[in-house]
Amino acid sequence: MEYAEKNNGSLFKKILKWAVIGFLAIIALKMVFGLLGFAAGLVFFLIFRIGPLVLVIWLGWKAWKYFSEPPKEET
């Protein structure tokens, strides 16, 4: 078979096919980058807003446990 017989599609069909593939690829990349941006925003929110709050509560709980223990008798 010759090349022309295998590729009997018109140039317009090829251009349209690659345009659709490119359009779908751009949409897919936009969705992926949007998801990555959302994940990064969530991580930064948890680290810089919730993390310090959890750390302060944890340290307060440890201090409460340390200071609320009865004194130990030394013999």
Backbone torsions as a table, in degrees:
resi	resn	phi	psi	omega
1	MET	NA	142.0	177.2
2	GLU	-88.6	164.0	-178.0
3	TYR	-61.1	-38.3	-178.7
4	ALA	-67.1	-31.2	179.9
5	GLU	-75.2	-34.6	178.8
6	LYS	-73.8	-37.2	-178.9
7	ASN	-104.8	73.2	-177.6
8	ASN	-91.0	4.3	178.2
9	GLY	-74.9	152.1	-178.9
10	SER	-77.9	162.7	179.2
11	LEU	-64.5	-36.6	178.4
12	PHE	-61.5	-41.3	179.7
13	LYS	-65.0	-40.2	179.5
14	LYS	-65.7	-44.1	179.7
15	ILE	-64.6	-42.0	179.0
16	LEU	-63.7	-41.4	179.7
17	LYS	-61.9	-47.2	-179.0
18	TRP	-70.2	-29.8	175.8
19	ALA	-66.6	-42.4	178.2
20	VAL	-66.0	-42.7	178.4
21	ILE	-62.4	-43.3	177.9
22	GLY	-63.4	-41.4	178.2
23	PHE	-62.6	-44.2	178.7
24	LEU	-66.4	-36.2	177.9
25	ALA	-65.7	-40.3	178.3
26	ILE	-64.6	-41.7	177.7
27	ILE	-63.8	-42.5	179.0
28	ALA	-63.2	-43.4	178.4
29	LEU	-64.6	-38.1	178.1
30	LYS	-63.2	-40.9	178.4
31	MET	-66.8	-42.3	-179.6
32	VAL	-63.9	-46.4	179.5
33	PHE	-67.0	-33.2	175.0
34	GLY	-64.6	-41.8	178.0
35	LEU	-66.1	-40.8	177.0
36	LEU	-64.9	-38.8	177.1
37	GLY	-64.6	-40.6	177.0
38	PHE	-63.7	-43.4	179.8
39	ALA	-64.4	-42.0	179.0
40	ALA	-64.4	-41.7	177.9
41	GLY	-62.4	-40.5	178.1
42	LEU	-65.4	-41.9	179.4
43	VAL	-63.9	-46.1	179.9
44	PHE	-65.3	-36.5	175.9
45	PHE	-62.2	-46.5	-178.9
46	LEU	-65.8	-38.9	-177.9
47	ILE	-70.6	-46.1	-170.2
48	PHE	-97.5	-14.0	178.1
49	ARG	-110.2	-48.7	-176.0
50	ILE	-86.8	-35.5	-178.3
51	GLY	-56.5	-52.4	178.7
52	PRO	-61.6	-36.5	177.6
53	LEU	-63.5	-44.2	178.1
54	VAL	-64.2	-40.6	179.7
55	LEU	-62.9	-44.3	179.7
56	VAL	-64.8	-42.4	178.7
57	ILE	-64.5	-41.6	-180.0
58	TRP	-64.9	-43.2	178.4
59	LEU	-65.3	-39.4	176.4
60	GLY	-63.2	-39.2	178.7
61	TRP	-65.8	-41.6	177.9
62	LYS	-64.9	-41.4	178.8
63	ALA	-65.1	-41.2	178.2
64	TRP	-60.3	-45.1	178.6
65	LYS	-63.6	-40.9	-177.6
66	TYR	-66.5	-45.1	-176.2
67	PHE	-83.1	-14.2	-179.7
68	SER	-93.9	-3.3	177.3
69	GLU	-72.9	143.7	176.5
70	PRO	-67.6	149.5	179.1
71	PRO	-63.2	144.2	-179.1
72	LYS	-87.1	139.0	178.9
73	GLU	-82.5	127.0	175.6
74	GLU	-101.0	132.2	-179.4
75	THR	-114.7	NA	NA
